[in-house]
C-alpha cells in the first residue's frame, strides 16, 4: 500500500493535490470513526456541532505538513497534507492538522508517526518508495519513534 493511499484515509478539505488531516489515517491505525467524523443526526444543532462548525470554518492553522509513518511490517511512508483545523469529537477540541495526526497516531509496537512543516523541510520527497527522515520534526508519537 502506498504512502498516499495509506495515510490519506484522517484530515479535512482535500484538494486535487493534497488530502487533509481529516481524510488521512495511519496504516494500521485504530482510530474511532467518531474522532473526526461529524455525527449524523436530524436533531437541532447543539453546542458541540456549533463548535465543530466554528472549528471547520477557521482559517488555515499553519502551512502544509508532511506526515511520515512507520507501521509494523511496512517501510516508512510519507504524505503531504494541508494545515487546517479539525474538530475532534473524541476530545471535544479543535485541533490543528499537526495535533490531529499526533492524537490519531497508532500506539502499537513497531509504529511511529512524525510530523514536520513543508516549509521547514525543503526538497523533501513525500512520494519516495521508502520515505527518508524529515530534517525538521515538530511532533512525533509512537513506541518506535
C-alpha positions in Angstrom: 0.0 0.0 0.0 1.5 3.4 -1.0 2.0 6.2 1.4 -0.6 8.5 -0.1 -3.4 6.0 0.0 -2.4 4.5 3.3 -2.2 7.8 5.2 -4.9 9.6 3.2 -7.8 7.7 4.8 -7.6 11.1 8.8 -7.7 15.2 8.0 -10.4 18.0 6.2 -10.8 19.8 3.0 -8.9 17.8 0.3 -7.6 19.5 -2.7 -6.7 17.9 -6.0 -3.1 17.6 -5.0 -3.3 17.1 -1.2 -5.6 15.4 1.2 -6.0 16.9 4.6 -5.7 15.6 8.2 -9.5 14.8 8.2 -9.1 12.4 5.3 -5.8 10.8 6.3 -5.4 7.8 8.6 -2.3 6.0 9.5 -1.7 2.5 8.2 -2.8 0.1 10.9 -4.4 2.9 12.8 -7.3 2.0 15.0 -8.9 5.4 15.2 -12.5 5.7 16.2 -14.7 6.8 13.3 -16.3 9.4 15.6 -13.0 11.0 16.4 -13.2 13.4 13.5 -16.3 12.4 11.6 -19.3 14.6 12.2 -22.1 12.5 13.8 -25.2 12.2 11.6 -28.3 13.4 13.3 -31.6 15.2 12.5 -31.6 16.9 15.9 -31.2 20.6 16.2 -27.6 21.8 16.2 -26.2 21.7 19.8 -23.2 23.4 21.3 -20.8 20.6 20.1 -22.0 20.8 16.5 -21.8 24.6 16.6 -18.2 24.4 18.0 -17.3 21.9 15.2 -18.7 24.2 12.6 -16.8 27.1 14.0 -13.6 24.9 14.1 -14.0 23.9 10.5 -14.6 27.5 9.4 -11.4 28.8 10.9 -8.7 30.0 8.5 -5.8 27.6 8.0 -3.9 26.9 11.2 -0.5 26.5 9.6 1.4 25.8 6.4 1.2 22.4 4.8 2.7 19.5 6.7 4.5 16.2 6.0 3.4 13.1 7.9 5.9 10.3 8.0 4.8 7.0 9.4 6.2 3.6 10.3 3.8 0.7 10.7 4.6 -2.9 11.7 5.9 -4.8 8.7 5.8 -1.8 6.4 8.6 0.6 5.4 8.4 4.3 6.2 5.7 6.1 4.2 5.0 9.9 3.9 2.4 12.2 2.7 1.9 16.0 2.3 -1.3 17.3 4.0 -2.9 20.7 4.4 -2.7 22.7 7.6 -6.3 23.3 8.6 -8.2 23.0 11.8 -10.3 19.8 12.5 -12.9 19.1 15.2 -12.0 16.0 17.3 -15.3 14.6 18.6 -13.5 12.3 21.0 -11.8 15.1 22.9 -14.3 17.8 22.1 -11.4 20.1 20.9 -10.5 22.0 17.8 -7.1 20.6 16.6 -4.5 21.7 14.1 -3.5 19.1 11.5 -0.3 18.5 13.4 -2.2 17.9 16.7 -4.7 15.6 14.9 -2.0 13.5 13.3 -0.4 13.0 16.7 -3.7 12.4 18.5 -4.6 9.7 16.0 -1.2 8.1 15.7 -1.1 4.3 16.2 0.4 3.2 19.5 1.2 -0.4 18.6 4.7 -1.8 18.7 6.6 -1.0 15.5 4.8 2.2 14.8 5.9 5.8 14.7 4.3 9.0 13.4 6.4 12.1 12.7 5.1 15.5 11.5 7.1 18.3 10.0 6.2 21.5 8.2 6.8 21.6 4.4 8.5 25.0 4.7 11.0 23.5 7.2 11.8 20.5 5.1 12.7 21.9 1.6 13.3 19.4 -1.1 11.7 16.5 0.8 10.2 13.9 -1.4 7.0 12.5 0.2 6.4 10.2 -2.8 9.6 8.2 -2.4 9.2 4.4 -2.1 10.8 4.5 1.4 10.3 7.9 3.0 13.5 9.5 4.1 13.7 11.0 7.6 12.4 14.6 7.9 15.1 17.1 8.7 12.9 19.1 11.0 10.2 17.2 13.0 7.8 19.3 15.1 5.9 16.4 16.7 6.1 12.6 16.9 4.3 9.8 18.6 4.5 6.1 18.8 6.6 3.4 20.6 9.2 3.2 17.8 10.0 6.9 17.4 
